[in-house]
Amino acid sequence: MTDDTIHLLKECDSGTKTAVNSIRQVLDNVKNKQLCDLLSDSLKAHEEIGDELHSRLSELGERGKEPSQAARLSAWVKINFSLLGDDSDKTIASLMTDGCNMGVKQLGKYKNKYPTADRESQRTAEKLINEETALCEKLRPYL
């Protein structure tokens, strides 16, 4: 096993935590039941992937990675200030779409940065990228 495996798993872990926190921040403001269900399902999927990551990291004797303070603060500010001006489902869908796009971009960057990560870790990163991509597509009708 290479250090790339651990680094990739930790970055994926940080990404799932960011997604979970962001979805939780907006869920109480969602008015449309279908959008609420969509985000709740994605929350569950992210939590499940996060559990897989924690398990794998634990097996490797490693801890997960928390999102940086700057990333958490930036997400919190963007979400809260956007919702303060307009808490519509359209705004929520837009915020979540931006988050998905950022997640896909970051995960792609880390997959390229850690090319010798083992196959299982690469598959987990792809699973997370696919979840983000699917959520982004499903959010389009709400934009």
Number of C-alpha atoms within 10 A of each C-alpha: 9 11 12 18 21 22 19 25 32 21 21 28 27 19 24 27 20 21 22 20 15 19 22 14 14 21 17 9 14 19 13 12 9 11 19 18 13 14 23 16 13 19 20 12 17 24 16 13 20 23 14 15 24 19 15 18 19 12 10 12 9 14 17 21 18 16 17 11 9 9 12 16 12 11 19 15 12 13 20 14 12 16 17 10 9 12 17 17 20 16 19 25 23 18 20 22 21 12 19 21 16 14 21 21 12 16 20 14 11 18 22 12 13 18 14 16 21 17 11 12 21 18 12 18 25 17 15 23 21 13 17 24 16 13 20 19 11 15 18 12 9 15 12
